[in-house]
Amino acid sequence: MAAVYAQPAAANYFTAPAHAAPKQRGYRVCDHCGAVEQPHLAKFRLCGGCMTTQYCSPDCQKAHWSRHKAICQHTASQISSAKQPGPGMMDEGLVKNLRKFVSAHASLLGWAGFQALQLKRVPSNIRQNALLVELSYRPSSPDSLRRFAIKSTHIVPRTYVTDNDPLVGADIHRREDRCRKSGGIGCAVILIQCGEISQVMPVEVDSPSRISWDTRDDWCDVLRHFVDSGRTDFKPISTTSRGIVYG
């Protein structure tokens, strides 16, 4: 029997919220200084090589390059290989659009990973499991935000990601150590895959006691709803001592 909720999973599930949402810690952390993005002040910049690592400023990006270089070049090499002609040639637009999709839906994917792994109920799941999101691709869609659809979702062992690519695994462990030193529980792993192309999205998660997101079992339906409608303005509902807040 499906769970019944008094509130939808997001304040703007049916309509856009009337006010800006406060920022929950859980994604978009500067990879050098650990600052959390505050979109109303300034948006973080993505590394142009790997298109996955964020920085709060050019100075942080420059200072971090010596440590980031290996994983950056590794990721960029994978992207380049996917574009090479041959029997297994992939659509170059797919590679580009997948990275845009992950960036545009970062808030939604981070929330879905938190819910799918049940981190509020069982925080230790962050060390055992990962969320795999499989996508289907519709290159002919005139709307770039609707070129992907959710094909399926799976909870997989985290080693499915970390053991298949040791360099990516080492980068995840580095982020995890940093997160725990700052009071978080670790790094949730989300793997977004479309055919043979995939992107790993590490999400540094604060202590569940400090994250007020409501626990939801309908996260997959919510994920489909926002992806299928091409909306990138997901604002999760949180129940706090002050009442309901959005974000």
N, C-alpha and C positions, 0 to 999 in steps of 0.2 A: 504494500500500500504506500502510495507516494505521500511524502510529508506535506503538511498544510501549514503555511506561514501567514501570520497576521499582516506582515509587511512584505512587499517585494524585496528582492535582494539589493536593489539599487534605488536611490532616491529618484533617479530619472529613468526608471525602467520604461515608463510610458510617456513621460514628458521630461523636458530638461529642467534641472534644478534652478531655483530662483536666485541662488547665491553661490559664491565660490566655496569650494570644499576645502577643509583643512587637510594638511598632508600627513598621511600615515607613513611611518618609517617602514621600509620593507623592500624598496627598490630605488634605483637611481641614486647610488652612493658614489661619490667621487673616489676613484680607485687609488688616488694618491693620499689625500688628507682625510678621507672618510666622511666628509660633509654630506648632508642629506639635501637633495634638491628641493628648493622652494620655488615652484613654478611662477608664483605671483611676483617674485623678486627677479629671478633670472633662471633661464633654462640651461641645463648642462649641455656640453658639447660631446658628440660621439667621436671616438678615434676614427679618422678617415681610412685607416688601413683595415682594421677588423670589423668596424661598424658595430661593436658590441660593448666596448668599454667606455664609461662616461667620466668626464672631468668637469670640475666646477670652473676652471679657468685655464688659459693657455699656459700659465706658469706651472700649474700642477701637472698638466700633460707633458710639458718639457722635462720637469724634474723626475717624472715616473718612467720616462722612455727606456732607460737602461734596464729596468726590471720588466717592463712590458714588451720589450722588443721581440723576445722569443715566441711568446704566445700570439702576438700580433702578426708576425710574419708567417707563423704556422696557419693561422686562420685565413689570412689573405691568400696564401698558397692554395688552400682548399677551394676558395672562391674562384681563383684563377683557373684551377684544374677543371672545375665544373663548366667553364666557358670554352674549353678547348674543343675543336671539332673532332669527330670520331664516332664509332659505333654507339657509344653511350653518351653522345652529346646531349647536354641539357640546354634548355631555353635560357639564354642569358637574362631575359626579362624575369624569369622565375627566380633566379638568384637575387636580383635587385629587389624585386617586389616582396620576396620573403623577408628580407631584412627590414624593409619599410613596414611590413605587416607587424613584425615583432616589436619594432620601435613604437608604432602607433598604438598598439594594444598592450603595452608594457604593464599598465595598471591592472587591466582586466586579467592578463595571464598570471601576474603575481598573486592576485587575489584568488584565482582559480587554483593555483598550486597550493596556496595556504589551506584552502578548503579541502581539496582533493586528498592531501596528505594528512588531514585532520590534525594539524599542528597545535590547535588550541586544546584538543582533547588528549593527544598523545605526542608531545613535542619530540620524543625520541625517534619518531618516524622520519624526521629530517635526515637522519644518518643512514636509514635503511632503504628508503624508496624515492622514486622520482616520478614526475608526471610526464607522460608522453602524449603529445597532441599531434594527431595525424591530420593533414589538410589535403583537400582536393583543390586543383588549380583550374581557373576558368580564364585563360588569357584574353579571350575575346570580349570580356565584360568592359563596357566603356567607363565604368566606375572603378578606379584603381583600388578602392577600399572593399570592393566586392569580388575581387578576383580569387579570393580564397574562401573556402567553406570548411567547417569542421567535419571531417570524415569519421573520426573516432577518437576516443581518449582511453588511456590505459595507465594503471599504476604498475610500474616496473621496478625491479631492483635498481638501486642507484649505481651498482657496479655495471649495469647495462650501458651507462654513459661513461663512467670514470675509467673502466678497464679497457674499453674499446679505443680510447684515445688518452694515453698516459699524460700527455702535455696538458690537455684540457682538464684532466683529473687533478693534476698538480695545481693548476690555476684555481680550481674550485676549492681545494684544500687551503690554499693561501687566503682566499677570501673568507673561508669559514673560520680560520684562526683569528683573523682580524675582527670578525663579527663577534666571536665569543669573548675576546678581550674587551670589547666595548659593552658587554652585557647581553648580547643576543644569544640565540640558541644555535646559530649556524647558517648554512647556505642551502636553501632549497633549490633543487635542480629541476628545471623544466626543459624538455627536449621538444622542439617544434620541428616536425618533419613533413616534407612534401616530396613523394617519390624518393629519389636518392639524395636529395638535398636536405640538409638539416641545420638547425641552429640551436646551440645550447644557451639557455638563459638562466644564469645563476642569480638567485634572489636572496640577499642577506636579510635574515628575519630577526626582528627584535624579540625580546621575551614576550610570550603570549599574554602574560599578565598586563603588559603595556600596550597591547594591540586590542582595540575595542571592536573590531569587525565582528558582526554577528556570525555565529557558526551556521553554515548552510550545507544541506545535503543536495540541493538542487543546482549546484555550481555548474554542472555540465549544460543544463538547459539555459542558464544565464549566459554562459560562454557562447553558445550557439546563437542566442537571441541578439547579442550585440555584434557578433561577427557577421551574421547573415544580414543584419540591417545596415552594416557598414558604418556603425557608430563607434567613435573613439572617445566618447565623453563619459565613460563608466564611472560612477560615484557610489561605492558600496555603503550600505547602511551600517552604522555602529550604534549600539545601545550603551549609553553611559549614565553615570549618576546625574548628569545634567539633562538627560533625555536622549532623544534621537539626534544624531549628527550625521552628516553626509561626507564621506571621504575616508 
